[in-house]
Amino acid sequence: MEPQQIREGYLVKKGSVLNSWKAVWVVLSDDGVDFYKKKTDRSPKGMIPLKGATLASPCQDFSKRMLVFKITTEKKQDHFFQASHVEEREQWVKDIKRAIACNQGGRKFARKSTRRSIRLPDTVNLNELYIVMRDQDDGVKELKLEQEGRWFNHCFTGATVVDWLISKGRARNRPEALMLGTGLLNEGFLQPAGDLSKDGCERAEQSALLDDTNALYYFADSGFFCEGYSSDEDVLLKEEFRGNIVKQGCLLKQGHRRKNWKVRKFILRDDPAFLHYYDPTKGEDPLGSIHLRGSVVTAVEFVPDAKKYDVDGDLFEIITSDETHYFLQAATAEERKEWIKAIQVVSKSGK
């Protein structure tokens, strides 16, 4: 029987020999995970059988890399993958767990989980809780807070998280709220922002949320940034990051000078309307930004030089108000449609 394909898309993978991390095209079927150097390659660079495999998420083997999960094969080989945002990781993890469970002959698969080690009830859905916390009207308010001469944007205190969980009936008391907050921190939904919260994560064997008005945290998918007392130019640049994140994920982008195509992580923000792109294998500093106000975005069937790099289909183009052209490729036709729609909405409404 032909294996059933469950999910495909770009993820960042750690090399099995070298410690380098590279963006790869990943295809999950019900019996394995195949990864390819390029989306168009016919044969995979590697295959991970799921029979007898286990999955660990979050995987905290790499302190500077968030959103990593680990697949360990029956032969005890570890494979590390990194998603570009929380929701993407949760979707991959859920589907891989389901595929592994199917391979176990119908037995329920129990992974080594943060959930068990901090004794959270199985009925608690941290993903659902995170979505409620992010609600702009009723969730935890993101503030601009000053601490020792630095400004932390889009963040909140550990005490605020605890208070919110109790006031919304999500926890009966402070210890229970702390347990929930620690679960959110360990799963990567919350991130430590200041020195105190970072120390709290590093001191404990397992990250612990601090019920403290000086311990700062932020949502993993927020527009968080920290600034010192900076010049006018720095402040202008930071303005780009003040908008809410509307959409994010990996796309293939054509280079401006060399016309080669590379996988880039994109984050779309509104008000002001910007699309920032990053090297998905590296840190949080963007490689560039596209100011979207007054831009035009359209699906295109042809891009010069694309065929030379074996890039075809699901292409779209952004033309900015100053006539700069950007060519991008989505993973699927549906994803192309979603990106075009989101960019159109932001470019019309954003500053």
N, C-alpha and C positions, 0 to 999 in steps of 0.2 A: 504494500500500500504506500502511495506517495506521501511523504511528510507534508503536513498542513502548515502553511506559513501563517504566523500569528502577528508578527510586528517587524517593521524594518525602519531604519533611520540612522543618522549620524550619532556616534558616541566617541569619546576619547578613550583610548585603551593604552595601558602600560605595556611596553615591550617585554617579552618573556626573557630575553637575554640581557638587553641593555635596559637602563632605567628611564629611557625616553618615553614620553607620552605622545601618541599621535592620533589624529582624527581618522576614524575608519567607518566604513559603511557596514552596519550590522543587520543580519537577518535572523530572526528567531523563528524556528519551526518547533513542532511538538516533540522532536527528538534531539534537537541540538541548537547551538548558536554558531553561525558562520560569520566570519568577518572578512571584509574585502578592503584592499588598499584604495580602490575607487568604486563608486556605485556601478559603473559600467563593466567592471571586470567579470569575466565568465567563471573563473575558478577562484575559490576563496583563498585568502592568505593563511587562514587557520580555521579549524573546526573544533568546537567544544561539545562533547557528548553530554546530554543531561541525565542519562541513566545513572542513578546512584550519586548524582551531584548534590551539592548543598549551596545555599545562597546566604550571604551575610549582608545586611543593609540596615543602618548605615555601616560603612566600613571605615574605621578610624585609624587605619595603618599609616595614613599620610596626613600629618597634622595641618599642612598648608593646602590640602586639596579637599574641598567640600564635595558632597554629592557623589561619593564613590560607592560602588557596590562590588562585591566579590563573589565569583562563582568558583567553587572548589570541586574538581572532578572526582570520580570514584578512585582514581589513581593518585589523589592528593596533589594535583596541580592547581595552583591558584591563578585566576584570571581577573584582573582589575579593570573595571569600566567606570568612566565618569560622565554623568549627565550634565546638561547645560543649565538646567533649573530644576527646582523641587518637583514640580508636577511631572516633568519628563521622567525623572528617576522613579517616582512612584508608579508610573504606568509600566515602565520596563520591569521593575521588581515584581509587580502584581502578576504580569503575564509570564515571567520566567518561573515564579513560584507555582503558578497553575500548571505550566508545562512539566515541571519536575514532579509535582503531585500526580499528574496523569501517568508519568513514567514509573511511579512507585506502585502501580497496579491499583490505584484507587485509594490507597492509604493516605491519610492526612499528613502532609509534610510539615514538620516542625523545625523551623530554622533557629539557630542561635540568635537571639534577638535582645536588643536593649529593653524591649517591652517586658521580657520576663525578668531580667536582672534588676530592673527598678520596680518590679512587682505591680505593674499597671494592670488593671482588670482587662480581660480580653474584649470586653464590650466597648472599651474606649477606642474611638477612631481618631487618631491624632491628625490625620489628613483633613477630616471633616472639621475638627476643632480649629485647625489652622485657618481654614477658609472663613469660619465665623469670626475669628480674631481679626482677620484682615478686612472685615466689612467696614466701609468708610464711615457709615453712620453710627453703627452700634458696636464696633470692635474696639480694639486697643488703639488709642490716638497716637499717631506718629508726631513727634515734636522736634523742635530745634533746641538742643540743650547745650549749655556752656559748662566746660569743666577744665580748670587749670589752663585757661588761655586758648583752648581749642573748642570749636563748635562742632557738635555731632548732629547731623541732619537726618530726619526720618528715623528717629529712635525713641526709646522709652526705657523706664527703669524696671528692674526685677520686681520691685515692690508693686509697681503698677500692674504687672502681669498677674501677680498673686491676688491683688485687690479685685481685678476684673474677673478672674476665674470664680472667686467667691460671690461677687455681686451678681453674676449671671447664673448662679446655681450650678456651675460646672464642678465645683469642689465644695465640700462641707466645711473645711477649715484650712488654716494656713499650711500645715504639713501636707495635706492632700493636694493643695494647689501647687506647692513646691514640687511634689512628685510629678504632677502633670507638666509643669513648666520645664522640669529637668528632662522629661521624656521628649518634649518638643525641641529642646536644645540638642539632645543626643541624636535625634533623627534628622537634624540639620534644618528644621523649620525656623528656629531662632538662631541668631549668631551673636557672639559677644562683641561689643563695640569699644568699650574703654578698657583701661589697664586693670581695674578691679574685677570686671567680669571675665577678662581673659585669664587673670591669675586664678580665679575660681575654677575655670575649666582645666587649667594645667595642674593645679594642686591635687584635685581629686583624681582618683584612678578612673572614674567615669565623670564626665562633665556634670557640674551641679549648678542649677539656677540659684542665684543669690537673692534672698528677700531683702533688698537693700535699695534705698533711694539714690545711692551713688553708683550702683552697678547698672551699666547701660547695655541694652540689647537692641537688635533690629530684626525685621523680617527678612528671610533669605531672598525673597523676590522683590524687595523694596528698592527705592532710589537712594539708599544710605550712602552718605559720604561724610568725611571729616575734613574740617579746614582749620588752619591756624589763623593768626592775624595776617591776612594776605593782602597783596596789592590789588588794585582795581582790575587788572588783567585776569588775575586768578579768580576773582569773584565773578567776572563775566563768563569765564569758562565753566565755573561751577553751576551757573544758571542753567546750563544744558541738562544737568542731571536732576533738576528739581521736579520734573513732571512725574506722574504716575507711570509705572510700567504697564503697557497695554498688551504687549505680546513679546515673546522671546523664543529663541531656538536657533538651530544651525541651518545655514544655507551655503551653497557654493557661490563664491564671488569671483568675478573676473578682475584681475589686477589692472591698474591704470597704465603702468608703464610696460610691463612685460606681457600683458594679456594672458598670462597663465591663470588657472582657476584653483582656488584654495577654499577649504572649509573654514567658515568663520561663524562665530557665535554673534547673533544680532539681538539687540535690546531696543524695542520701540517705546518711546516715551511721548506723552502728550503735554502740552502747555508748560514749557515750550516744546514744539514738535521736533524731536530728534530721533534719528536711528543711529545708534553707536554699534560699531563692530569690533570684535575682539579675536585674538588667537585663542581658540577653545582649550588649547593644551597649556596655556600659561595663566598669568595672574589677572588682576582686575583692571589693569590700565588699558583703555581702548586704543586700537590702532588708528581709528579715525571716526569722524562723525559726519552724518548727512543731515543738513538742516532741511526739514521737510515743508516748511511753510511755503505755499505757492508752487509746490512741486507737482509733477504729473507722473503717475505710475500706471503702466499698462503691461498686459501679457504680450509677449513677442514670440514668434515662431523661429526667428533666425537671428543669430548674433555673429558678427564677423569673427573669424578665427576660432569659434567655439568647437567646430567639428574636428579641427586639428588636435584639440585636447580631449577628444572623445566626449564632449559635453553636448547633449541633445535633449530637447523636451523640457516642459515645465519651466520655461524661461520667462523672466519679466524684467522690465527696465524702469529705473527711476530717473527722471530728468529734473534737476533742481532749478530753482528760479534763476540761478546764474548760469544755466545751460550746461551743467556738468552731468555726464551720463554715467549711470551705474548699472551693470548687468549682473543679474542674480539667477540662480536656479534653485527651485524648491525640490523637495524629495518626491512629492506627488502633485498631481493636478489639483487635488483638493486643498493641499497645503498652499499652493500658489494662489488659489482663489482667496484663502483666508488672509494671507499676507497682503495681497493687493487691497482687499476691502479695509483691513485695519489701517494701512498706510493712507488710503484715501480719506478715511474719517479724520485721522490725526492731522493730515496736511491742510484740511479745510478749516479745522477748528483751532489748531495750534497757533502760537505766536510766531 
